[in-house]
Amino acid sequence: MPLKVAVIGGGAAGFFAAISCKNHHPTALVTILEKSDKLLSKVRISGGGRCNVTHACFINSQLVKFYPRGEKQLRKLFNHFSTNDTVDWYESRGVALKTEQDNRMFPVTDNSQTIIDCLFSEARRLEVTVQKKSAVTSIGRSEGVFELCINGQSQIFDKVIVASGGSPKITGFDWLAALGHEIVPPVPSLFTFNMPGNPIKELMGLSVPNAQVKIQGTKLVQSGPLLITHWGMSGPAILKTSAWGARILNDLDYRFKSQVNWLGDRNESSLRVWFTDSKQSLSKRKIRNKNPFALPNRLWEFLLKKVGLDPEQTWESIGKKGLNRLINVLLNDVYEVSGKTTFKEEFVTSGGVALGDIDFNTMESRKCPGLYLAGEVMNVDGVTGGFNFQAAWSSAFVAGRLSDKA
């Protein structure tokens, strides 16, 4: 009898695991079970519809530093399937990838449909069965086989790969807890900062190439592009802060003070030296017309107004107190945050199956032999930039080998 394998979840990790399984076990009967009527939905919307496939970081010891949870375990995993392997896998199947200035990697078509078509094509070629609207509500294991309850009906499988993704509530993992797994309570990661009533929102759509964000009262500090939106602040600097601070900010009930250095890592002493050195060249210029820091003009005028400086006055007339206020708002601009916004279908969670319950050389459960895990169902998550997909490809590929040893 051929090996029967169930892959729970029709997302990136599910498809990649099923494809890997068929490549490693050509005679196996592999079935993807997706509870909804949509397949690869995160792939479709990732990167604004372009699909941020991975990140151009090819040294594993550096790559793992982009994961707030799972760094130690991913060192093992990436030794089995790395960023290089991801690039080779797609390019060997006719999907060329390109690297952008920030090292995010996309298909050269700039269209996520290219990745979807590749995964669909491979699944069809390998004769993977795909069942939509097939919800798995429980898993039982006895006498070396698994009994899955699918839409109320029982089906038997020899092996199971769980790639069902994250869940916003811990109850979404009850069926895995019933098999003996420890579940780390999920909290949102990769979210934006809401700033109700703050006039900064009038600048929505404006971005700063490199800002530093600190959360007052914590050790959280991150830098990168910052985007002002109609609800507050977003962009990589904010999203990285939310990822590294997922549990801290949850404990604060998403109410805290965010301190922004609009000049990146520039400090007060260097800025004062710069003003002293530039005093003569700036003196007769109007503050509005001479924006010396290449900040967007609308932001520059917003900050001037915030500290009570008239944009029409000259630099020489602002005085010592005015200069102090300007330096402070450039380096230590504080905003009250009250709430968050996640990306609906694109949401990422911190939490899931505890990492100690998984052998990262094989992705097999230590609590339930014959069951493998891949993707966001585990307590692994990365910052924005293609890292979550890389963890999905790697864990799915290794899980699909169905190996009980490295």
C-alpha positions as CSV (number, residue, x, y, z in Angstrom):
1,M,0.0,0.0,0.0
2,P,1.3,3.5,-0.9
3,L,2.1,5.9,1.9
4,K,-0.9,8.2,2.6
5,V,0.1,11.7,3.7
6,A,-2.2,14.6,4.8
7,V,-0.9,18.1,4.6
8,I,-3.1,20.4,6.7
9,G,-3.1,23.9,5.2
10,G,-3.2,25.3,1.6
11,G,-0.8,28.2,2.1
12,A,2.8,28.6,1.2
13,A,4.1,26.1,3.7
14,G,1.4,23.6,2.9
15,F,2.0,23.6,-0.8
16,F,5.8,23.5,-0.4
17,A,5.6,20.6,2.0
18,A,3.3,18.6,-0.3
19,I,5.6,19.2,-3.2
20,S,8.7,18.3,-1.2
21,C,6.9,15.1,0.1
22,K,6.1,14.0,-3.5
23,N,9.6,14.7,-4.6
24,H,11.1,12.7,-1.8
25,H,8.4,10.0,-1.8
26,P,7.1,9.7,-5.4
27,T,4.7,6.9,-4.8
28,A,3.1,8.5,-1.8
29,L,-0.5,9.7,-1.9
30,V,-0.3,13.3,-0.8
31,T,-3.4,15.4,0.0
32,I,-3.6,19.1,0.9
33,L,-6.5,19.8,3.2
34,E,-7.5,23.5,3.2
35,K,-10.4,24.6,5.4
36,S,-11.4,27.6,3.3
37,D,-12.1,28.0,-0.4
38,K,-8.8,30.0,-0.9
39,L,-5.4,28.7,-1.7
40,L,-2.0,30.6,-1.2
41,S,-3.8,33.7,0.0
42,K,-0.8,35.2,1.8
43,V,1.4,34.6,-1.2
44,R,-1.1,36.5,-3.4
45,I,-1.1,39.6,-1.2
46,S,2.5,39.6,0.0
47,G,4.6,42.6,-0.9
48,G,1.7,44.5,-2.3
49,G,0.8,41.7,-4.6
50,R,4.4,41.1,-5.8
51,C,5.3,38.4,-3.3
52,N,8.4,39.0,-1.2
53,V,9.7,35.5,-1.7
54,T,12.8,35.7,0.5
55,H,15.6,38.0,1.6
56,A,19.0,38.2,0.0
57,C,20.8,37.2,3.2
58,F,22.9,34.1,2.3
59,I,24.9,33.6,5.5
60,N,22.8,31.5,8.0
61,S,24.4,33.0,11.1
62,Q,23.3,36.4,9.9
63,L,19.9,35.3,8.6
64,V,18.7,33.9,12.0
65,K,19.2,37.4,13.5
66,F,16.0,38.5,11.8
67,Y,13.8,36.2,13.8
68,P,12.6,37.5,17.2
69,R,11.5,33.9,18.0
70,G,13.3,30.8,16.8
71,E,16.9,32.0,16.2
72,K,18.6,29.0,17.8
73,Q,16.3,26.4,16.2
74,L,16.5,28.0,12.7
75,R,20.2,27.6,12.6
76,K,19.7,23.9,12.3
77,L,16.8,24.2,9.8
78,F,18.7,26.6,7.5
79,N,21.5,24.1,7.3
80,H,19.1,21.8,5.5
81,F,17.4,24.3,3.3
82,S,18.8,27.8,3.0
83,T,18.1,31.1,1.1
84,N,20.3,29.8,-1.6
85,D,18.2,26.7,-1.9
86,T,15.1,28.8,-2.2
87,V,16.5,30.9,-5.0
88,D,17.8,27.7,-6.8
89,W,14.4,25.9,-6.3
90,Y,12.4,28.7,-8.0
91,E,14.9,29.5,-10.7
92,S,15.3,25.9,-11.7
93,R,11.5,25.9,-12.3
94,G,11.7,29.0,-14.5
95,V,11.0,31.7,-11.9
96,A,13.7,34.3,-12.0
97,L,14.1,36.4,-8.8
98,K,15.5,39.9,-8.4
99,T,17.0,41.6,-5.4
100,E,15.9,45.2,-4.6
101,Q,17.9,47.8,-2.8
102,D,16.7,46.8,0.6
103,N,17.6,43.1,-0.2
104,R,14.0,41.9,-0.5
105,M,13.7,39.4,-3.3
106,F,10.8,39.3,-5.7
107,P,10.0,37.5,-9.0
108,V,11.2,39.6,-11.9
109,T,7.6,39.8,-13.1
110,D,6.7,41.8,-9.9
111,N,3.6,39.6,-9.8
112,S,2.7,37.1,-7.0
113,Q,0.7,35.1,-9.5
114,T,4.1,33.9,-10.9
115,I,4.8,32.2,-7.6
116,I,1.3,30.9,-7.3
117,D,1.4,29.5,-10.8
118,C,4.7,27.8,-10.1
119,L,3.4,26.1,-6.9
120,F,0.2,25.1,-8.6
121,S,2.1,23.7,-11.6
122,E,4.4,21.6,-9.5
123,A,1.6,20.3,-7.4
124,R,-0.3,19.2,-10.5
125,R,2.8,17.7,-12.1
126,L,3.4,15.6,-9.0
127,E,-0.3,14.7,-8.7
128,V,-0.8,16.2,-5.3
129,T,-4.5,16.1,-4.4
130,V,-5.9,19.5,-3.2
131,Q,-9.1,19.6,-1.2
132,K,-10.7,23.0,-0.4
133,K,-13.3,23.5,2.2
134,S,-11.9,20.5,4.1
135,A,-11.6,21.5,7.8
136,V,-9.7,19.2,10.1
137,T,-11.3,19.4,13.5
138,S,-9.3,16.7,15.3
139,I,-6.4,14.3,15.0
140,G,-6.2,10.9,16.7
141,R,-3.3,8.6,16.6
142,S,-3.3,4.8,17.3
143,E,-1.5,1.8,16.1
144,G,0.9,3.9,14.0
145,V,-1.7,5.7,11.9
146,F,-3.6,9.0,12.2
147,E,-7.4,9.4,12.1
148,L,-8.4,12.8,10.9
149,C,-11.9,14.2,11.3
150,I,-12.5,16.1,8.1
151,N,-15.8,17.9,7.8
152,G,-17.2,15.5,10.3
153,Q,-16.0,12.4,8.5
154,S,-13.0,10.1,9.5
155,Q,-10.1,9.5,7.2
156,I,-6.9,7.5,7.9
157,F,-3.4,8.7,7.0
158,D,0.1,7.3,7.7
159,K,1.8,10.7,8.2
160,V,0.6,14.2,8.8
161,I,2.2,17.5,8.0
162,V,0.6,20.5,9.9
163,A,1.0,23.7,8.0
164,S,-2.2,25.4,9.1
165,G,-0.6,28.8,9.9
166,G,-1.0,31.0,12.9
167,S,-4.2,31.6,14.9
168,P,-5.2,34.9,16.7
169,K,-6.6,32.8,19.6
170,I,-5.1,30.0,21.6
171,T,-8.2,27.9,21.1
172,G,-7.2,27.7,17.4
173,F,-4.5,25.3,18.6
174,D,-6.7,23.1,20.8
175,W,-6.5,20.2,18.4
176,L,-2.6,20.2,18.6
177,A,-2.7,20.7,22.4
178,A,-4.8,17.5,22.5
179,L,-1.9,15.6,21.0
180,G,0.4,16.7,23.9
181,H,1.9,19.8,22.4
182,E,2.7,22.9,24.5
183,I,1.1,26.0,23.0
184,V,2.6,29.4,23.4
185,P,-0.3,31.8,23.6
186,P,-0.5,33.8,20.3
187,V,-0.1,37.6,20.2
188,P,0.1,39.8,17.1
189,S,3.4,40.5,15.5
190,L,4.1,42.9,12.5
191,F,1.5,45.6,13.3
192,T,1.3,49.3,12.8
193,F,1.0,52.0,15.5
194,N,-2.4,53.7,15.9
195,M,-2.3,57.4,17.0
196,P,-5.9,58.5,17.3
197,G,-6.4,62.3,16.9
198,N,-2.7,63.0,16.3
199,P,-2.2,65.7,13.6
200,I,0.8,63.7,12.2
201,K,-1.8,61.7,10.4
202,E,-2.4,64.7,8.1
203,L,0.9,63.8,6.5
204,M,-0.4,60.3,5.4
205,G,1.6,58.8,2.6
206,L,4.8,60.6,3.5
207,S,7.9,58.5,4.3
208,V,11.3,59.0,5.8
209,P,14.1,56.8,4.5
210,N,15.8,56.2,7.9
211,A,14.2,56.9,11.3
212,Q,15.0,55.4,14.7
213,V,12.0,54.3,16.8
214,K,12.2,53.7,20.6
215,I,9.5,52.6,23.0
216,Q,9.8,54.6,26.2
217,G,10.1,52.5,29.3
218,T,11.5,49.5,27.4
219,K,14.8,48.5,25.6
220,L,13.1,48.3,22.2
221,V,14.9,50.3,19.5
222,Q,14.7,49.7,15.7
223,S,15.7,51.7,12.6
224,G,14.6,51.9,9.0
225,P,12.1,53.6,6.7
226,L,9.1,55.0,8.5
227,L,5.7,55.6,6.8
228,I,3.0,58.0,8.0
229,T,-0.5,56.6,7.4
230,H,-4.1,57.6,8.0
231,W,-4.1,55.7,11.3
232,G,-0.6,56.6,12.6
233,M,2.8,55.1,11.7
234,S,4.0,52.1,9.7
235,G,6.9,51.1,7.6
236,P,9.9,48.7,8.4
237,A,11.0,50.7,11.4
238,I,7.6,50.3,13.1
239,L,7.0,46.8,11.9
240,K,10.4,45.6,13.2
241,T,9.7,47.3,16.5
242,S,6.3,45.5,16.7
243,A,7.9,42.1,15.9
244,W,10.7,42.3,18.5
245,G,8.3,43.8,21.0
246,A,5.3,41.6,20.3
247,R,4.8,40.4,23.8
248,I,6.0,43.5,25.6
249,L,3.6,45.7,23.6
250,N,0.8,43.2,24.2
251,D,1.4,43.4,27.9
252,L,1.1,47.2,27.6
253,D,-2.3,46.7,25.9
254,Y,-0.8,48.6,22.9
255,R,-0.7,51.9,24.9
256,F,2.7,53.4,25.1
257,K,4.9,56.3,24.0
258,S,6.9,56.0,20.8
259,Q,10.0,58.2,20.5
260,V,11.1,59.0,17.0
261,N,14.6,60.2,15.9
262,W,13.8,61.6,12.4
263,L,17.6,61.7,11.6
264,G,18.2,58.0,12.2
265,D,21.1,57.3,14.5
266,R,22.3,60.9,14.7
267,N,22.9,62.1,18.3
268,E,22.6,65.5,20.0
269,S,26.3,66.3,20.3
270,S,27.0,65.7,16.6
271,L,23.9,67.7,15.6
272,R,25.0,70.7,17.7
273,V,28.5,70.6,16.2
274,W,26.9,70.6,12.8
275,F,24.7,73.6,13.6
276,T,27.8,75.5,14.9
277,D,29.8,74.7,11.8
278,S,26.9,75.7,9.5
279,K,25.9,78.8,11.4
280,Q,27.3,81.2,8.9
281,S,25.9,79.6,5.8
282,L,22.5,79.2,7.3
283,S,22.1,82.5,9.1
284,K,20.3,84.6,6.5
285,R,18.2,81.8,5.1
286,K,14.6,81.3,6.0
287,I,14.0,78.1,7.9
288,R,11.3,77.0,5.5
289,N,13.5,77.4,2.5
290,K,16.6,75.8,4.0
291,N,15.8,72.3,5.1
292,P,19.3,70.9,5.9
293,F,18.4,67.3,6.6
294,A,16.7,66.2,3.4
295,L,13.5,65.5,5.3
296,P,10.2,65.7,3.3
297,N,9.2,69.4,3.2
298,R,5.7,68.7,4.7
299,L,7.3,66.9,7.6
300,W,9.9,69.7,8.1
301,E,7.1,72.3,8.3
302,F,5.1,70.1,10.6
303,L,8.0,69.8,13.0
304,L,8.7,73.5,12.9
305,K,5.1,74.3,13.8
306,K,5.1,71.6,16.5
307,V,7.9,73.5,18.4
308,G,6.5,76.9,17.7
309,L,9.0,78.1,15.1
310,D,7.9,80.5,12.3
311,P,9.0,79.0,9.0
312,E,9.4,82.5,7.6
313,Q,12.0,83.5,10.2
314,T,15.7,83.2,9.5
315,W,18.0,80.7,11.0
316,E,19.9,83.4,12.9
317,S,16.8,84.6,14.6
318,I,15.6,81.4,16.3
319,G,17.8,81.8,19.3
320,K,19.3,79.3,21.7
321,K,15.9,78.2,23.1
322,G,14.4,77.8,19.6
323,L,17.4,75.7,18.5
324,N,17.1,73.5,21.6
325,R,13.4,72.9,20.8
326,L,14.3,72.1,17.2
327,I,17.1,69.6,18.1
328,N,14.8,67.9,20.6
329,V,11.9,67.4,18.1
330,L,14.3,66.1,15.4
331,L,15.9,63.6,17.8
332,N,13.3,62.8,20.4
333,D,9.9,63.4,18.9
334,V,7.3,61.6,21.1
335,Y,3.9,60.2,20.0
336,E,1.2,58.5,22.1
337,V,0.2,55.1,20.7
338,S,-3.2,53.8,21.5
339,G,-3.9,50.5,19.6
340,K,-2.6,48.7,16.6
341,T,-3.6,47.7,13.1
342,T,-2.8,44.3,11.7
343,F,-2.9,43.3,8.0
344,K,-5.9,41.0,8.1
345,E,-5.1,38.0,5.9
346,E,-1.4,39.0,6.0
347,F,-1.3,38.9,9.8
348,V,1.7,37.3,11.6
349,T,1.6,36.0,15.1
350,S,4.1,35.3,17.8
351,G,3.1,32.0,19.4
352,G,2.0,28.5,18.4
353,V,3.5,25.1,19.0
354,A,6.4,25.5,21.5
355,L,9.8,25.0,19.8
356,G,11.0,22.5,22.3
357,D,8.3,20.1,21.0
358,I,9.9,20.0,17.5
359,D,13.1,18.4,16.1
360,F,14.4,21.0,13.8
361,N,16.5,18.6,11.9
362,T,13.4,16.8,10.7
363,M,10.5,19.0,11.7
364,E,8.9,16.0,13.4
365,S,6.9,16.5,16.6
366,R,8.7,15.2,19.7
367,K,5.3,14.6,21.3
368,C,3.6,12.8,18.4
369,P,5.8,10.7,16.1
370,G,4.8,10.8,12.5
371,L,3.4,14.3,12.7
372,Y,5.5,17.1,11.2
373,L,5.1,20.9,11.5
374,A,5.9,23.7,9.1
375,G,5.4,27.5,8.9
376,E,3.6,29.8,11.3
377,V,1.9,27.1,13.3
378,M,5.1,27.1,15.2
379,N,6.3,29.7,17.6
380,V,8.6,31.1,15.0
381,D,8.3,34.5,13.3
382,G,10.5,37.0,11.5
383,V,10.6,40.7,10.8
384,T,9.2,42.1,7.6
385,G,11.3,41.6,4.4
386,G,10.7,38.0,3.2
387,F,11.9,36.2,6.4
388,N,8.6,34.6,7.3
389,F,8.3,33.1,3.8
390,Q,11.9,31.8,4.1
391,A,11.1,30.1,7.3
392,A,8.0,28.6,5.6
393,W,9.9,27.3,2.6
394,S,12.7,25.8,4.8
395,S,10.5,24.1,7.4
396,A,8.1,22.8,4.7
397,F,10.9,21.3,2.6
398,V,12.4,19.5,5.6
399,A,9.0,18.4,6.9
400,G,8.2,16.9,3.4
401,R,11.2,14.6,3.6
402,L,9.3,12.7,6.4
403,S,12.6,11.8,7.9
404,D,13.1,10.4,11.4
405,K,16.7,11.4,11.5
406,A,19.0,14.2,10.2
